[in-house]
Amino acid sequence: MQIKWMAGFAGLALVHGMVWAQSARIGVLPGIDEEVMQQAAQVAAGKGLTLQIKSYSNAGQLERALVSGEIDGASVPDAPTRAIWQQHSQRPLRELGTSITLPMGLYSRHFASLRQLPVGAKIGIPKEPQAQSRALVLLQNYGLIQFRDDAGLQARIRDITVNTRHYQLVALPQAQLWRALPTLPLVALTGDFAMQRGLFPARDAIGMEDARSPWEGVLAAASPGDWSAQWLLAYQSPKVAAFVLQRYQDSVRRPW
């Protein structure tokens, strides 16, 4: 009898338009990504969606959690990364919409402008493949180098075709680039890495990615449903937008 009563109550609730609470497990990387998702969780909670936020120490752990089904969705660093993860997954990883962009910046302890960079100067760029491509695109956008058109977002140092000022590009892991910042004339660092160490692109960089960066963050779901649409709406809400602007200014971009 109790089961029948509960079923009847559920049906009555639906007739009267009540919305039953849902929950979803969402993976993030620690730091800014997690802070912004916490704001989205507050908005989602007001709409009946509980976001159980799980933080993973690196992108590899986050990928494994999403691909294995340990989490329902994730804030993925960028669209190219999601595409790579999809190749490793036996189920679709649907891209729901954009999240935030942590712009790569060009930093110098020696010069206040890229125009001051001397001929033959050493430029430190990340050794990590995707970060290296990102750095080369940024350097090309500022006219310091050019690389083959067909290299696209997979550009490497070997693809450079024009380097009229004979800059010496030095590829190092980002941790080593950080330590070399006092000695190298110019260093390219990704936004998350730099901001974790107190460097904010809009304040400290002498060059940075613009708002049209192809490395904008994305929200991806392994099993999308009604909850995923609510998640996207909560994330791209005015409250989250205001938080991002107030806390990070232009050092964190909001491409939605």
Residue, then its C-alpha position, 0 to 999 in steps of 0.5 A: m500500500q505504501i508503494k502505491w501511495m508513493a507512486g500516486f504521490a509522484g504522479l500528482a506531483l508531476v501533474h502540479g509541475m513539481v520538479w524532482a531534484q537531479s544530481a550529476r557528477i562533474g569533474v574539474l581541474p583544481g584552481i580556477d576551473e573548480e572555483v568557477m564550477q562551484q559558482a555554477a553549482q550554486v546556480a544549479a542547486g536553485k534549479g533542482l540540480t545538484l552538481q557533485i564536483k570532483s577535483y582531479s590533480n591533472a588532465g590525465q586523471l580527469e580524462r580517465a574518470l570521464v571515459s570510464g564513467e566515474i563522472d557524468g561530465a567534465s570541464v575540459p581544458d579545450a575543444p582539441t583536448r576533448a577531441i583527443w579524449q574522444q579517440h580514447s573513449q568507446r562512448p560519445l563525449r558530447e560537447l555541450g558548450t563553452s566554459i572559460t578560457l585561460p589565455m596563454g601569455l608572453y612574459s618577460r622580466h627584461f622587456a616591457s614590450l615585444r617591440q623591444l625584443p632584440v634580434g636573435a633573442k631566445i624565446g622559451i616555449p612549452k615542450e608539451p605538444q599542445a601547449q607548444s602549438r598554442a605558443l607558436v600560434l600566439l607568436q605568429n599572431y604577434g608577427l614574430i614568426q610564421f609557420r606552414d599553413d597546413a600545420g594549423l593547431q598542431a604546429r611545431i618548431r619544425d614547421i616555422t618557415v619565416n623567422t626574419r629576426h632569427y629568434q631562438l626558440v627553446a622548448l622546455p617543460q613549463a616547470q623549467l620555463w617558469r624557473a628560466l623566466p628570470t634569465l630568458p628574454l621571453v617565455a610563453l606560459t599557459g594561463d592555468f600554469a601562470m596563474q597558479r604561480g601568481l602571474f595574471p595575463a591581463r596584468d603581467a603579460i606583454g602579449m596574450e591570446d585574444a578572445r577568439s582563441p581556439w583553445e576555449g574550455v568546453l563542458a562535455a558530457a558522457s551521458p547527456g540528458d535533461w541534467s546536462a542542459q540544466w548544467l550548461l544553463a547554470y554555468q553560462s548564467p549571469k551570476v557566473a559571468a559576474f563572478v568571473l569578471q569580478r574575480y579574474q578581470d580579463s585574465v579569464r575569458r568567458p567565450w559565451 
